[in-house]
Amino acid sequence: MKPSFRTWRQRALQLAAALLPLGVAAQTPPTTTTARATVPVEAFFQEPQFDDAVLSPDGKKVAFKLRVKDSRAKLVVMDLATQTPTVVASFQNESVGMFAWVNDQRLVFNLAAWLKPAGQRDINSGLFAVDANGERYRQLAETIGSRVKNGDETKLLPQWTQLLRTSARQTGDDIWVTVTEAYDKKFGADYRRVRKLNTVNGRCSEVDAPQHAAHWVFDAQDELRAATEARDGQLKMWLREPGQAWKTVATVDSLTRTLYPSHMDALGTLYVISNQGQNTVGLYTWNFETNQPSGKPVLHSQAFDLYPRPVVSEGQVQGWRYTVDAPVTQWTHPPAQTLQDTIDKALPHTVNELSTGVRSTSPHVLVHSFSDRNPGTTLVFNRDTQKFIRLGDARPDLRGQAMAGMDFVQYKARDGLSIPAWLSLPAGSVKKNLPLLVYAHGGPWVRGQSWGWHADVQFLASRGYAVLQPEFRGSAGYGRKHFEAGWKQWGRAMQNDLADGAKWAITQGIADPQRICIMGASYGGYAALMGLVNDPDLFRCGINWVSVTDPQLLYSVNWSDTTDQAKTYGLPRLMGDSVKDADMLRTYSPLQQAARIKSPLLMAYGGKDERVPLVHGEKMRDALRAHNPQVEWAEYPDEGHGFVDLKAQADFWQRVEKFLNKNLKQQP
């Protein structure tokens, strides 16, 4: 696949005009009192105009993705000295996806595979490299249907090639990739090989690595030193000394223990993520003598599981990024903390994530600034002049529009368990007696949310609804006890947590008890259905999209991507055994309880969903329509487990708006 070089030059002038004026100091845009419903749905769900800015290793250039008029993201490089942008990659029918600097002058990137629906394996990402001036473009890996040579005798790598990392100091022309050679649905694992790849000539060499690993850590000399594999209900960790054979150093239960390597610094210290006998997950160093995490954590929280990512400069860890209620950077390098304090003072009320080149002597610091009300602004701070230049906004169409605030709250479930939750209230509202949406997250064994700007929540709040997003028991991120409290609790205690959240909002005066709806996707949609079964007097209506409608279908439908590993080791413990717990699963199956659902219900499914195949929705729809005339149905033939195409998203959320206007907006 070749980029359209002709359009690169044509669009350079458009690009310069599209960037926000450089040299303008960053300010929080003033909000207006524009009527909520005047903001079109597309403004919330379209892809960001400006995204993913990254400084070059020497800090003299910045690369980012930009959309101008059309919906295809281009890769742009700007020289910070001249403030001149250059489009270095642009395609007619594809957006640039992930990218990284290889060295000061070269980048590697793929196409936007993440735009494909979840549960679909027809990824078209490829792998490409180009210089920062747009020269020496080279395709390194196939996209679907592009089994061609690259102008010489070097064949392209297969389409299942993914970027693993660049060099620790980002010098030279080499990168490291994983190549998937086969997928074993029985074990739910890819057979991957790690290869070192030259981005200029396309030649690669094999790297010694465990074949079934899914996570790898290199040292500062670019030697592969640690890896992990999850299989047969266990998590296995390997280590190796440079040039030596791999050794298995730990095997733990994958549901009750967390253990995987995070980073190895220049001194050979290995950092690992582990719960190490604690309720919550934290960061530890590895003891090579005992082959165990150290007893004392480097970073730990009593309330949240932490998964810190290192911030590295000049080969040294200068801080760690992780999420508690909101994203946090904890600096261990005092000058970095001083810089953070300076920028936070200039940009209050936002999370400000700072980055410099990995070996930069440049005065430039990249600042990604965002909040619950701000979807994201990217700036460059000059340490010499102490001034900002503004590169771009993620969603400029929303600048000046009043957005909802997002608060982290907690309430007690009926059995006394504390339930974390997120509450978003319409901007400018009285904050009392509002129509409420109880929005259950999918998974369900994941963390549902963190503080920030979220398109779906902001859209709903813009239409006048309060949104409560409970982190019901079984959710990850809040410790082992909270996670395990949700085992085999589909339709039971997990469901009660949602109902108890609605009742809490009523007692707080936030929610009108006559105007509460339950909604969600995937597991969240299952919970919406069960909410109408269990609590028909509490929830006036429900919205379910791409949801499980019968837990037994996760075992029996053979064209889903649910692996044999999940059916053998995960689902029986987390949800319930298909044989031993058959009666329980039947009792808490919306499909089996369809006759009890009398309330208005909106259902939507994707025709290409392999995570929760369409049959879930079709069976439920047919069972409901036999007795419930208030069921609305939408099907998107080309969408998967979640809607990606903007037209499909806009259509779905417009249906949601219309459905809520009819069933919830007005006082009964």
Sequence and secondary structure as in RCSB ss.txt:
>XXXX:A:sequence
MKPSFRTWRQRALQLAAALLPLGVAAQTPPTTTTARATVPVEAFFQEPQFDDAVLSPDGKKVAFKLRVKDSRAKL
VVMDLATQTPTVVASFQNESVGMFAWVNDQRLVFNLAAWLKPAGQRDINSGLFAVDANGERYRQLAETIGSRVKN
GDETKLLPQWTQLLRTSARQTGDDIWVTVTEAYDKKFGADYRRVRKLNTVNGRCSEVDAPQHAAHWVFDAQDELR
AATEARDGQLKMWLREPGQAWKTVATVDSLTRTLYPSHMDALGTLYVISNQGQNTVGLYTWNFETNQPSGKPVLH
SQAFDLYPRPVVSEGQVQGWRYTVDAPVTQWTHPPAQTLQDTIDKALPHTVNELSTGVRSTSPHVLVHSFSDRNP
GTTLVFNRDTQKFIRLGDARPDLRGQAMAGMDFVQYKARDGLSIPAWLSLPAGSVKKNLPLLVYAHGGPWVRGQS
WGWHADVQFLASRGYAVLQPEFRGSAGYGRKHFEAGWKQWGRAMQNDLADGAKWAITQGIADPQRICIMGASYGG
YAALMGLVNDPDLFRCGINWVSVTDPQLLYSVNWSDTTDQAKTYGLPRLMGDSVKDADMLRTYSPLQQAARIKSP
LLMAYGGKDERVPLVHGEKMRDALRAHNPQVEWAEYPDEGHGFVDLKAQADFWQRVEKFLNKNLKQQP
>XXXX:A:secstr
    HHHHHHHHHHHHHHS  TT            GGGS HHHHHS  SEEEEEE TTSSEEEEEE  SSS  EE
EEEETTTTEEEEEE  SS  EEEEEESSSSEEEEEE GGGS TT       EEEEETTS S EEEE  TT   B 
SSS B B TTEEEEEE TT  SSEEEEEEEEEEETTTTEEEEEEEEEETTT  EEEE   TT SEEEE TTS EE
EEEEEETTEEEEEE  TTS  EEEEEEETTT  EEEEEE TT  EEEEE TTSSS EEEEEETTTTEE SS SB 
 SSS    EEEEETTEEEEEEEESSSEEEEESSHHHHHHHHHHHHHSTTSEEEEE  TT  SSEEEEEEE SS  
 EEEEEETTTTEEEEEEES GGGTT    EEEEEEEE TTS EEEEEEEE TT   SSEEEEEEE SSSSS    
SS  HHHHHHHHTT EEEEE  TT SSS HHHHHTTTT TTTHHHHHHHHHHHHHHHTT EEEEEEEEEEETHHH
HHHHHHHHH TTT SEEEEES  S TTHHHH TTSS  HHIIIIIHHHHT  TTTTHHHHHHT TTTTGGG  S 
EEEEEETT SSS THHHHHHHHHHHTT TTEEEEEETT  SS  SHHHHHHHHHHHHHHHIIIIIS  
